[in-house]
Structure formats: C-alpha cells, structure tokens
Amino acid sequence: MNKLEITSFLLLLFLGTAFTFVHHGWANYDQEKPLDYTGTVQEAVYENPHATAKVSFNKKVWTVVLAPTSRMQERGATADLLQKGTSIRVVGYPHREIENEMRAERIFINGRKFELRR
C-alpha cells in the first residue's frame, strides 16, 4: 500500500468507528417499562441522525429521542410543530442507563398522532 491508500484506509476506519460510538442502539431502551405522558416542549433539535426534544413533565426534563428527520417529515411531524411551549404527548420507552431519556414510539401534537417507528 502506498501512503495515500494507507491514509484513506485509516480515515475510513476512523469515520466508521466514530459513527459507531455516536449512534446508540435501541436495545438500550427498556421495552418492559412503557411511558406515556403529556409535557411541554422546552427545546427541539430537528437534525439527523434523530430529531430530539427536551420535554418537561412532573418537574423533570426528559430528553426524547424521536425519529430521523426524513421519517418525521414523511409522516407530517415537521419542525414547526415542535416549537418551545407546545404541549406534546409522548409514548415510548426509558433508557436503561441514562436518567430522563426515552425513545419515542409515537407522539401526539395538537390532537394528531405521529407513528415514529413503523
């Protein structure tokens, strides 16, 4: 291998490894403990790999992992619906290790239901 090939290989290896550490598996969420609550959006980030929202409920702020933005848009859950102060019902599963984080299966905004995982 020449120097360029080695450099290219190392760069690809690094990028692949970096993504693995950043992305989380759904197995980290406890499907035996479903959550269903209505709270208020404190902040929302509508970017890949998954949109997220900080939602306050019972004096706690939950980090809610939503779907990829392409899926959110396909299903009508656009960024403008997740504005600060919006009331949102969230149904999903808590993270096994990270306190106050959950993965949303579905959300309800303004009476509309958005399935995020199907």
C-alpha angles and dihedrals in degrees: 000000000000125000094264092051092049092048091048091048093050092048092052091047091050094048092048092049094045091054091050091057093046097047118073129210123239089231086078089072120082109234090183091069109054117191126208119176143139119232144151125269109242095177138346132203113201101194139109144298083040134342112240136195133196105222125186118218129159094353092307130103113222125201104223116200108210131182129290111286093247091058092044090053093045089056095045099254095130126179093255090064092059098063124148110274095027116136110234133180113215127196117186148092134296122241112256094226110015112077116230096010123119140172112232119224093182138357133202119212123176090347094308121121119219118192107209104181106040 
